[in-house]
Amino acid sequence: DADALLLRGVRAADQAECWKMAGVTVDELLRESVEKSVCAATAEYDGNPIALFGVAPLPLFPLLSNKTMGLVWLIAHEDLSRPELAATLARASREFIACWLRGYELLGNFVDPENAVSLRWLAWLGFTIDAQNPVYGPHGHKLYRFWKRRA
């Protein structure tokens, strides 16, 4: 599915976000994300992948003892900019988020403030997006931290 999505082309916003966040290309980050994820999914439209998303484990600092954080990610095709497809993905993603929260006390990651589709997806899923306290990637680009805690 990752190869099929890469062949179709990944949204420019996701390509930029990969560079700003990790200093790598989207194909590097997508392959690593899929490989390390404990749960990843593909969203399709007309038999073509329009998005891959998942969660990968990330050990946290000792203050949370041995708990881990689930690192949430989404990489998509430009088709996901269509409101009806974005809404379908968001509704389907809710089931995954609920499942991930059973395995992790905390889900989170960073998002590019210019990645409107990802910001809408995260907001729809109930993530807190911290726009007031940006962090900066390896090349000095502004990023927002996002998270969701198990209730």
Secondary structure, DSSP 4 states (H G I P E B T S, - for coil): -HHHHHHH---HHHHHHHHHHHSS-HHHHHHHHHHH-SEEEEEEETTEEEEEEEEEEEE--GGGTT-EEEEEEEEE-GGGGSHHHHHHHHHHHHHHHHHHHHH-SEEEEEE-TT-HHHHHHHHHTT-EEEEEEEEE-TTS-EEEEEEEE--
